[in-house]
Amino acid sequence: MTLFSHPDLTRAEPVAPPRHSARALTQGGTQAQIELDGKIYDLRITRAGKLILTK
């Protein structure tokens, strides 16, 4: 009889989502365009340092 070891997937550590710098996306400016499924979104950094994403 052969025993197989299966990993316990219920105890897997959560994987952190990718992190991207807004400053890098805007290349040092205040605006960038992001495309998702053929649609363009505008990302803007406000003077207060907040992010606004609009379609």
C-alpha positions in Angstrom: 0.0 0.0 0.0 1.4 3.4 -1.0 0.6 6.5 1.0 0.5 9.9 -0.8 1.2 13.1 1.0 -1.2 16.0 0.1 -0.5 19.5 1.2 -3.0 21.0 3.6 -4.4 23.8 1.5 -6.6 25.1 4.3 -3.5 26.3 6.2 -1.8 28.1 3.3 -0.5 31.5 4.0 -2.3 34.3 2.2 -0.5 35.7 -0.8 0.0 39.5 -0.8 -1.4 41.2 -3.9 1.1 42.9 -6.2 2.0 46.4 -5.0 2.7 49.3 -7.5 3.9 52.8 -6.7 1.5 55.4 -7.9 4.5 57.7 -8.3 6.0 55.2 -10.7 2.7 54.7 -12.6 2.5 58.5 -13.1 6.3 58.7 -13.9 6.7 61.5 -11.3 3.7 63.4 -12.5 0.1 63.5 -11.2 -1.8 61.5 -13.9 -1.7 58.1 -15.6 -4.0 56.0 -17.7 -4.8 52.4 -16.8 -6.3 50.0 -19.3 -8.5 47.1 -18.2 -10.3 44.9 -20.8 -10.1 47.6 -23.5 -11.4 50.3 -21.2 -9.3 53.3 -20.2 -9.3 54.7 -16.6 -7.6 57.9 -15.4 -5.6 57.8 -12.2 -4.9 61.1 -10.6 -2.9 62.1 -7.6 -4.5 65.1 -5.9 -2.6 68.0 -4.2 -3.6 66.4 -0.9 -1.8 63.2 -1.9 -4.9 61.1 -2.4 -5.7 58.9 -5.4 -8.7 59.3 -7.7 -9.6 56.7 -10.3 -12.2 57.6 -12.9 -13.5 56.0 -16.0 
